Every structure is written in structure tokens, then in C-alpha cells.
Amino acid sequence: MQQRKMMLEGVRPPECEYCWKIEDAPGENISDRFIKSIDHWAFDKLDEALNTPWNKPVNPTYLEVIFSSECNLNCMYCVSDVSSSIAREMEKYGPYPNLPSEHRMPKHKEITGDNPYIAAFWKWFPDILPSLRVFRITGGEPLLSSNTFRVLEYLENHPNPNLELAINTNLSYSQQLLEKFMAHIKVLLAKKAIGSYTTYTSLDGHGAESAYIRRGLDFERFTKNMNLLFNSLPESRVILMCTFNLLSIGSFERMIHWVDGMKKEGRKVVLDLSYLKDPDYLRANIMDESLEAKLLACLELMKSLPSFETYEVKKFERVVNWACSTKSDERNKWLRAHFLQFIQEFDRRFNSNFEETFPEYATFLKICKKADIWMKVNNLY
């Protein structure tokens, strides 16, 4: 309600920084607040939202929930609060040395025993379900939570034919678990207990590079589970979310061709791009000229392929515009040195090898090593 009050008064809430950065970047960039405002669950509510007092309770038409932080992946930009794998890593090793923030350390006390927020959700859900247009379960990995399957069973007995059900899933688990989940979805669709179903899954690069970024991801298993989804639910969309970061650049040309191939086969797949905001030493805008050239070439490639929708290209274009227009050479000295420190510790913890996985970053890595020496000489760590 407080955020709504600020927006109605023309104030930019700090927590909406992601959109402000996009809107303030050079060029005519459309941020998510515009995109989401014209979506079906919001567009017919705009006048009501504008004219409703800021402190009046409103039932949402769009709702996202996180039932659990249980997760089988350890993504390098993620945090303990939403990934149990990272929480275990940080408990074992502690914070990353020589970095300005403890971005992977837990910021909230873990809830032990019965979770009052989940209890409150199940008390609230029957009241808001009739007005919901989109219900999206994220995580953690939702398929590792019993509450996800409880939702499916509840919807089977309490239909909402206008509801779009959506799941954020990393598709990095057994085929049997995915088949169990899809069996529930098929029942819901057959009984018209929901209007539609959408899968949201994440991939920030292609092949070995994607597995480096999203530790624990098996790219071959991921693609097999993608194919299983397409074959089992051919009418349902798969939204391939890419949190575009510094390490996405090297393999993104292959990523574009891979998605293009699926589209040409008639798969209902959408490439949805957003830029990584935190931590700042993994942002794409600390790239050097060699990586910037690769990034601009990727944008031209996507523009040349007719299989990509205009909005897909535009979302990538705004990421590229942001990355290329917000670079700061002086600030980048710090961030590139911090990047090197993070990568070296990340490799040590997981017995991985950045230089072997990302050979196209050799020039950039030399720049980072020089920045690291500069930091040490000036006692800036």
C-alpha cells in the first residue's frame, strides 16, 4: 500500500529501480511496468487502480508465491534466501573474501517448524482464487515442494476456468518427477479447472557455459525435459527466461540459434530477457570492447531471424542498450577486480575452471587481473 501511495503521487519507489534504469537508458526503452500494465490481467484494472484510495485492500489478479527455498541448483548470482543449495555452500565456506557485499549470505532468519506465512496463504487462497487471472509458483524449485502439488489438487476440486497457472522450474531433475507434475496439469486442463498453463524456465547461456553459471544444471537433461514438455503439452507455452549477465555474452550466439531451431520446429517457446542487476560485479555492463562487439553482433543476429517476435527482439535490445550505455571505466576497475576475486573463489569451491569454460573471455580476464593488481597495490580490498 505504501508503494502504491508513492506511485500515485508520482514518486519513484526505490524497490522499482530495475524499471527506472531501463526507462532512463538512452533510446526509447519500454520497461516491464509498461509491458505488464497492458497484459490481460492488468489492462482492464488500470482506471480502478488509479482511482482507488491507496490504503484500500485489493484482491490481486496476479499472484506469485514462493513456498520453499529448497533448490537443487546453485546459480552464481542467486542468494541463500531462495536457494537451499547456496545456503549450504555459505554455511560451509562463509562469505566470499575481498568482496564489498555478502550477496550470497542469508539476509533473513530461517523459519523452522510450521511456517506461518504458508498457513496464512492457505487461509487466504480460497478468498482470492475467484478473482485471480494468473497464479505463478516460483522458488526455490517448486517441484520440490509438497505445497505445489497441494495447489494442483486444490485447483482440481475448486476450478477457476479463467486462471492461467504458471510454474517457474529449472527442469534439472528426473523425468519421473516432471511426468508426475505434467499428469496433474493434464487433468486440470481436461477438466477445465484452469484456463491455461505456462512453464517458465531459466537458462542464462548455452551448453557448458550455462552449466557453469547455474551450478548443478545438466544441459543434456534440461533439453530432454524441455522436449518432454513440448511433446506432452504441445498447446502450452514455455517461457525461456534469461537473466542476462556478463557470462551470458560468450555463448549467446549459440543460444539464439538453438531457440531459433525450436521455433522453426513449431515449438511454442519465447525467449524472455532481463538484465542482471545484482551483484554488480556480474553485470553485463562491465564488459570490455571485445565482449561488447560480440553482444552487438548477437543483437543483429536476432534481428535478422524472422522466427523471433518483435517484443523478444525489443527486450534484448533494451538489455543491450542498457549494458552499452551505463559503463563507467573508473567504477569498472573495482568491479572487474571483484569479478576476478569472485570467480577464483567460485572455482575453488566447486573445482571448476573459468578459463577453460570461457576461452573467449581471455582478453577480458587480463583486464580484470590488471585491475586486481591495482586494487592490491592501493590497498583497496
N, C-alpha and C positions, 0 to 999 in steps of 0.2 A: 504493500500500500504506500509506503514511503517513497519507493522508486516511482510508482505511478504519479504521486503528487509532484515529484521533481519534473517528470516528463511533461505533465500538463502545464507546468509553469515555465516550460522552455529551458529547463536546466538539464545539462548532460550528466546523468549518473555515472560516477567513475566505473562502476561494475560493467558498464556497456562500452568500455574502452575499445573492444575489438571493432565495433561498428564505426566509432568515431575515427579510428586510424584509417579505415578504408575510405570513408567519406572525405577525409582531409587530404588523401594522397592525390597527386596531380592526375588530371583526366576526369572523365565523368564516370565515377565508380559507384555502383549501386551496392549498398551494404545489406546485410541479412535482415535488418529491421524493415526495409522496403520489400524485400523478397517475401519474407514471412507474412507481412501485412496484407499481401494480395492472395495468399493461399486460401483455400476453400474454408478452412476452419476459422479464419480471422476476418475476411473481407466484409462479410455482412454484419460484423460486430463493430466496425470502426466508429460509426456515429454513436453507438451505445457507449463505447469505451471513452469517447471524447466528452460525452455529456453526463456520464455517471460520476457522482462525487467520489473523490479519490479514496475515501475511507468506507465505502460501501462494499461488503463482501460480494464477490463474484465467483460463480462456479466456472471453472476453466472449460474451454472447448478443446484445449490441447494440454496434455499432461505427460511429463516424463518422470519416471521413478527409478531409483537405484535401491534394490532390495538388499544387495550384499556387495562387499568389495572382493569377494572370492574370485580370483582370476588366475588363469594358467599361463599368462604371458607377463613379461617384464619389459614393457616398452620404455625406451631410453628417456623419453620426455615426460613420462607419466609420474604419478606420485603414490605414496603409500596409502593415502586415504581411500583410493579407489582401486588399488591392486594389492591383494594379499601377497603376491609374489615379490613385489617391491618392498612391502613391509618386512618380509622375512629377510630380504637382502640387507636392508638398512639395519635391522636388528643384529645381523651377523657382522657387518662391516662398519656400520656407523656412517656419518656423512662423508661426502666426497671432499678430500683435502684441497686447500688452496682455492676454493670457490666462494663467491660472495654471498651465496644463499644456500640454504639447505632444502632445495626444492623437492627432493625425494623423501625427506624425513616426514613422519606423520605430524599433522598440524592439529588433529583432533583426537581426543582420548577415545580409545576403542571401547565400544559398547559390549559388555559381557552379559551373558544371560539373556533374558527376554528383551527384545528391542522395542521400546515404547513407540517409536516412530512407525514401525511396521504395524503394531497394534492399532495406532491411530489411523493409518491408511485403510486397514480393513474395516474400521468403523465408518470411515468417510466414503469409501468407494461406492457402496450401494446408492448413496445420495447423489453422487455426481455422474455416475455412469450414464444415465439417460441423456445428459447434455453433452457428453464427450463426443468429439468428432475424431480425434486422434489420441491414441494411448500408446506410449512408447516406453519399453522397458530397456534400461541400459545398465551399466555396471562399472566395475567387475565384469564377469562373464555371466549373463543372465541364465544361460542353460545350466549353470552350476548351482542355481538357487531353487529350492523347492517352492518358493513363493511364485516363481514364474509359471510353473506347472499348475499351481493352485489358481492363478489368474485364468489360465486356459479352461480349467474345469468350471470355474465360476461363470465365465462367459458362455459356456455351453448350456448352462442352466438359467442364465439371465441374459438373453440375447439383446444386442443393440445393432440392428441391421445397418445403421448409419456410421458405424465405427470403423475407422482404419486402425488395425492393430499393427504395431511395428516393434521389431526387436533389434537391438544392437548386439551383434555377436561376432566373435573373432574367427569363427569357423576352424578353430585349431584344436579339434577334439575328435573322438571316434565317430565313425559313420553311424554306429548304432545309436549314439545319443542324438544325432541330428535326425535320424529316421524316427525316433520316438517323438521328438518335437514336431516334426512335419506331420505325423499321423494325427496329432491334436489339431493342427492348423487345417488339415483337410476336412476333418469333422466339422469344425467351426464354419468353414466356407460352404460345405454341403448343406448344413442346416440353416444357412443364412443367419447364423448367430453373430457374425460380423459382416461388414460390407466388403472389406478387402484386407489384404495382408502385404506388408513390405518388410524386406530384410535389409538392414543397414549393417555393412561390414567394413572393416578398416584395412587399408593397405597403403603404405607410405613410400613405396618403391616397388621394384620388381626383382624376383629371384633372390639371390644370396644377400643383396643389399637390403631388401625388405626384411629378411630374417634377422639381419644384424640390428636394424632399428627396433624391431618388435621381437625381442629375445624370447625364444620358445616357439616361434612360428615355424611351421614346416610348410614351405611354399607348395610342395607337391600335394600334401594333404589338403591344404587350403583350396587349391584348384579343383581337386577331386570333389570336395564338399560343395564348391560353387556349382559344378556340373550336376551334382545330385539335386541341388536346389532348383536349378533351371529345368531339369527333366521331371522332377516331381511336382513342381508348382509353376508350370510354364506361363500362367497368366499373371504371376506375381513379379513385382519389380525387385531388383537387387540394386541398392544404392551403395556404390563403392566409395567410401569416404577416404579422402587423402588429407591428412594433416601435413601440409607441405612444409618441409623443414630443410635445413642445409643439406642433409644427406639424401634428400629425395632427388636432387638435381641430376646426379650421375646416371641413374637408371631410368629416368622418367621418359626418355625417348622409347625405350622398350615397353614401358608401362602403357604409353599411348597406343603403340602398335598392338599390344595384347588386348586392350579394351576395344580397339577398332575391330579386331578379328572377331570378338564375341558379338559385337553389334551386327557385323555382316552376316553372322550365322543366325540372326534373328533373336538373339538373347535380349531380354529386357533389362539392360544394365545401364546405369547412369554413373558417370564419374563426377563426384561432388568434391570440390576443392576448397579448402580453407587454409589460411597461413598459421603456422605455429607462432604463438605469442610468448609462451614461457616454456623453458628457461631461455633467456635472451641469447645465451651463447650457442644455442642450436637453431636460431632463426636463420632463414634463407638470406636475409639482408646483410649478413657478414661475409658473404661470398666474395671471391676475388674476380678479376676480369675474365679469367679462363672459364670459371663456372657460370658467370653471367652470360657469356656467349652461348654456352650450352642451354641455359634457361631460355634465352630469346629464341634459339633455334627450335626448342620444343614447342613454344607458343606458335611459331609459324607452321610447324608440322601439324598441330592440332587444327589450326585454321584451315589447312589445306584438305583435311579429311571430311568428306560430306556426312559421315556417319555420326559425327558429334553435333548435338543440338547447339543452337546459338547460346543458350544460357550456360551450357557446360563450358564453352569457349570463353564466355564473358567472365565466369567465375575464375578461370585460370588466368585470364588477362588481368583481372584486378589483383590477384596474388603477385603476378609478375610486376605490375606497376608499383605495388607497394614495396616489393623487395628491391627494385632498382632505384626507387626514389627516396628511400629512407636510410641510405647508407651514410655512415659517419666514420671517416678514416681514423680520427683520433680515438673515438669510442671503440672502434673495431679492434684497435691494438689490444685493449683489455679483453674484449670478448673472444678474440681469436686465441689469446693465451689461455683463457678459461676453457675454451673448447678443447685445446690440446690437453690440458690437465684432466678434463672430464674423460676424454677418450682413452688416455693412458690408464686411468684408474678403472674405467669400464672394461677394457681389455684384460686388465689384471684380474678382476673379479670373475670374469666369465671365460677366461682362457681363449679370447678371440683375438683377431688381428685386423685392425682397421686398415693398415696399408695394403694388405693382401686383398681385402674385400672391396676396397675403394681405390684402385690404382689410378683412376682419373683425377684423384684429389692430390696427387704428388706435389704439384706447384703450390696449391693452397696450403698444404701441410708445411712446406718450407717457410711460408709466410707466418704461419702460426708458431713455428719453432723460433723464428726471429723475435716475434712478439713476446714469447715466453722468456727469452734471454733478456729482453728489455725490461720486463717486469721484475725479474730476479736481480738484475744489476741495480735497479732503482728501489729495491726492497718494497715492492708494491703488493706482494702476496701477503 
